[in-house]
Amino acid sequence: RIAIACFVALMAYGVLDGDFAGSDPAASGGGEDLRCYRRIVERVQGGEGYYEAAYRELARLYPIQSVFNWRLPYLAWAMGQTPHFLPAQVLGIVLSLLSIGLWFRLSRDALGFPAAAIGSLLLLGSTIYGFSSDVFLAHEFWAGALITLSLFAYAKGWLWAAIGFGIVGLMIRELVLPYAALMLFLSVKERKYQETALWSVGILLFAAAMAVHSMHVRAYVDG
């Protein structure tokens, strides 16, 4: 309890006294990945195709031979359908707040109000980062938020929502695959065959999307 109290106190100190402008990647001279993602989305907003935009921006800074250096197109495409970044940023904040709300409702009765409140504080990181001018452009930001939502939705008994959040996260960032595979394994172990079928379909769709993605990348790399 002392360790948790100290951790929460440090978090509160960082939130209240932190220089967010100075720590923002765009303001501090770092965050080249985020600036690259921003330029890709801006090109998509301007009517350019995702792979053309990604090729032009990635080739300036990164090796492009590996397909894993190219993000799946869906996040950039979705952001590119609006003329501004604000809707995507607001959505990211809303999803993180939804995670906190679900956690609090799930844990309040089982753990009591103090523990639920402390857990809510520990989940504030995603919400705080959502207010940054660029962090919401990171695929990992969305993948983490969607994994969290998937877990809490599953605990709530919302099976379709849990699997939906997990698969959408997988389509954004392939690093979500271990989570999806673990959920698939647990569904088989617990003989929850409907869940097994749904996770299997989602993972197969991801595999198909990765195959198509690889074909597009190879066309630019080999061309």
C-alpha positions as CSV (number, residue, x, y, z in Angstrom):
1,R,0.0,0.0,0.0
2,I,2.9,2.4,0.8
3,A,4.5,1.6,-2.6
4,I,1.1,2.2,-4.4
5,A,0.6,5.5,-2.5
6,C,4.1,6.7,-3.4
7,F,3.5,5.7,-7.1
8,V,0.2,7.6,-7.2
9,A,1.8,10.6,-5.5
10,L,4.6,10.7,-8.1
11,M,2.0,10.5,-10.9
12,A,0.0,13.3,-9.4
13,Y,3.2,15.4,-9.0
14,G,4.0,14.8,-12.7
15,V,0.6,15.8,-13.9
16,L,0.4,18.9,-11.7
17,D,4.0,20.1,-12.2
18,G,4.9,18.6,-15.5
19,D,6.0,20.8,-18.4
20,F,3.9,19.2,-21.1
21,A,4.9,21.7,-23.8
22,G,8.5,21.0,-23.1
23,S,8.0,17.2,-23.2
24,D,5.9,17.2,-26.4
25,P,7.8,15.4,-29.1
26,A,7.2,18.1,-31.7
27,A,8.3,20.8,-29.4
28,S,11.4,19.0,-28.1
29,G,12.9,18.2,-31.5
30,G,12.3,14.4,-31.1
31,G,9.4,12.3,-32.3
32,E,10.4,11.9,-35.9
33,D,8.1,8.9,-36.2
34,L,5.1,10.9,-35.1
35,R,6.0,13.7,-37.6
36,C,6.3,11.1,-40.3
37,Y,2.9,9.7,-39.5
38,R,1.4,13.2,-39.5
39,R,2.8,13.9,-43.0
40,I,1.5,10.6,-44.3
41,V,-2.0,11.4,-43.0
42,E,-1.8,14.9,-44.4
43,R,-1.0,13.4,-47.8
44,V,-4.0,11.1,-47.5
45,Q,-6.2,14.0,-46.5
46,G,-5.0,15.7,-49.7
47,G,-6.2,12.8,-51.8
48,E,-3.0,10.8,-52.2
49,G,-3.2,7.0,-51.8
50,Y,-1.8,5.6,-48.5
51,Y,1.0,3.5,-50.0
52,E,2.2,6.3,-52.2
53,A,2.2,8.7,-49.3
54,A,3.9,6.1,-47.0
55,Y,6.5,5.4,-49.6
56,R,7.4,9.0,-50.1
57,E,7.7,9.7,-46.4
58,L,9.3,6.5,-45.1
59,A,11.9,6.4,-47.9
60,R,13.2,9.8,-46.7
61,L,14.2,8.4,-43.2
62,Y,13.9,4.7,-42.8
63,P,14.8,1.4,-44.6
64,I,11.7,0.4,-46.5
65,Q,12.6,-3.2,-47.5
66,S,10.9,-4.8,-44.5
67,V,7.1,-4.9,-44.5
68,F,7.2,-4.4,-40.8
69,N,8.5,-0.9,-41.2
70,W,5.3,-0.1,-43.1
71,R,2.2,0.3,-40.8
72,L,-1.1,-1.2,-41.9
73,P,-3.1,1.5,-43.8
74,Y,-6.3,1.6,-41.9
75,L,-5.5,4.1,-39.2
76,A,-4.0,6.6,-41.7
77,W,-6.9,6.0,-44.1
78,A,-9.5,6.6,-41.4
79,M,-7.8,9.8,-40.2
80,G,-7.4,10.9,-43.8
81,Q,-11.2,11.0,-44.3
82,T,-11.5,14.2,-42.3
83,P,-9.8,17.5,-43.0
84,H,-8.7,17.9,-39.4
85,F,-6.9,15.8,-36.8
86,L,-9.2,16.9,-33.9
87,P,-11.9,14.1,-34.4
88,A,-9.2,11.4,-34.1
89,Q,-7.7,13.0,-31.1
90,V,-11.0,13.4,-29.4
91,L,-11.9,9.8,-30.2
92,G,-8.6,8.6,-28.6
93,I,-9.4,10.5,-25.4
94,V,-13.0,9.2,-25.3
95,L,-11.8,5.6,-25.7
96,S,-9.3,6.0,-22.9
97,L,-12.0,7.6,-20.6
98,L,-14.3,4.7,-21.5
99,S,-11.7,2.3,-20.3
100,I,-11.4,4.1,-17.0
101,G,-15.2,4.1,-16.6
102,L,-15.5,0.4,-17.3
103,W,-12.7,-0.4,-14.9
104,F,-14.3,1.7,-12.1
105,R,-17.7,0.0,-12.6
106,L,-16.1,-3.5,-12.6
107,S,-13.8,-3.0,-9.7
108,R,-15.9,-0.8,-7.3
109,D,-18.0,-3.6,-5.9
110,A,-15.3,-6.2,-5.9
111,L,-12.4,-4.1,-4.6
112,G,-14.0,-1.2,-2.9
113,F,-14.0,2.5,-3.8
114,P,-10.4,3.3,-2.7
115,A,-8.8,0.5,-4.8
116,A,-11.1,1.3,-7.8
117,A,-10.1,5.0,-7.5
118,I,-6.4,4.1,-7.4
119,G,-6.7,1.9,-10.4
120,S,-8.5,4.7,-12.3
121,L,-5.5,7.0,-11.5
122,L,-3.1,4.4,-12.9
123,L,-5.1,4.3,-16.1
124,L,-4.9,8.0,-16.7
125,G,-1.7,7.8,-18.7
126,S,-3.5,7.1,-22.0
127,T,-5.9,10.0,-21.4
128,I,-3.1,12.4,-20.6
129,Y,-1.1,11.4,-23.6
130,G,-4.2,11.9,-25.7
131,F,-4.0,15.6,-25.2
132,S,-0.5,15.7,-26.7
133,S,-0.4,17.3,-30.2
134,D,1.1,14.1,-31.8
135,V,0.9,11.0,-29.6
136,F,-2.5,10.0,-30.9
137,L,-0.9,9.6,-34.3
138,A,1.1,6.6,-32.9
139,H,-0.4,3.2,-33.8
140,E,0.7,1.9,-30.4
141,F,-1.5,4.5,-28.7
142,W,-4.6,3.1,-30.4
143,A,-3.5,-0.6,-30.0
144,G,-2.9,-0.1,-26.2
145,A,-6.3,1.7,-25.8
146,L,-8.1,-1.0,-27.7
147,I,-6.5,-3.9,-25.8
148,T,-7.5,-2.3,-22.6
149,L,-11.1,-1.8,-23.8
150,S,-11.2,-5.4,-25.0
151,L,-10.2,-6.7,-21.7
152,F,-12.7,-4.6,-19.7
153,A,-15.5,-5.3,-22.2
154,Y,-14.8,-9.1,-21.8
155,A,-14.9,-8.8,-18.0
156,K,-18.2,-6.9,-18.4
157,G,-19.6,-9.8,-20.5
158,W,-19.7,-7.9,-23.7
159,L,-18.3,-10.6,-25.9
160,W,-18.8,-9.0,-29.3
161,A,-17.4,-5.7,-28.2
162,A,-14.4,-7.4,-26.6
163,I,-13.5,-9.3,-29.7
164,G,-14.3,-6.3,-31.9
165,F,-12.0,-4.0,-30.0
166,G,-9.3,-6.6,-30.1
167,I,-9.5,-7.2,-33.8
168,V,-9.7,-3.5,-34.7
169,G,-6.5,-3.1,-32.6
170,L,-4.9,-6.0,-34.5
171,M,-5.8,-4.3,-37.8
172,I,-4.1,-1.1,-36.6
173,R,-0.9,-2.7,-35.2
174,E,0.3,-6.3,-35.7
175,L,1.8,-6.2,-32.2
176,V,-1.7,-6.9,-30.9
177,L,-1.4,-10.4,-32.3
178,P,0.0,-12.0,-29.1
179,Y,-3.0,-10.7,-27.2
180,A,-5.4,-12.1,-29.8
181,A,-3.6,-15.4,-29.8
182,L,-3.7,-15.6,-26.0
183,M,-7.4,-14.9,-26.0
184,L,-7.9,-17.6,-28.7
185,F,-5.8,-20.1,-26.6
186,L,-7.9,-19.3,-23.4
187,S,-11.1,-19.7,-25.3
188,V,-10.0,-23.2,-26.5
189,K,-8.8,-24.1,-23.0
190,E,-12.1,-23.1,-21.4
191,R,-14.1,-24.7,-24.2
192,K,-15.8,-21.5,-25.2
193,Y,-16.2,-22.4,-28.8
194,Q,-18.1,-19.4,-29.9
195,E,-15.2,-17.2,-28.7
196,T,-12.8,-19.6,-30.4
197,A,-14.6,-19.2,-33.7
198,L,-14.8,-15.4,-33.5
199,W,-11.1,-14.9,-32.6
200,S,-10.1,-17.4,-35.3
201,V,-12.1,-15.5,-37.9
202,G,-10.5,-12.2,-36.7
203,I,-7.0,-13.6,-36.8
204,L,-7.6,-15.0,-40.3
205,L,-8.9,-11.7,-41.5
206,F,-5.7,-10.1,-40.1
207,A,-3.6,-12.6,-41.9
208,A,-5.4,-11.9,-45.2
209,A,-4.9,-8.1,-44.6
210,M,-1.2,-8.6,-43.9
211,A,-0.9,-10.6,-47.1
212,V,-2.5,-7.9,-49.2
213,H,-0.4,-5.3,-47.3
214,S,2.8,-7.1,-48.1
215,M,1.9,-7.2,-51.8
216,H,1.4,-3.5,-51.9
217,V,4.7,-2.9,-50.1
218,R,6.6,-5.2,-52.4
219,A,5.2,-3.4,-55.4
220,Y,6.9,-0.2,-54.1
221,V,10.0,-1.7,-52.8
222,D,10.8,-3.8,-55.9
223,G,9.5,-1.2,-58.3
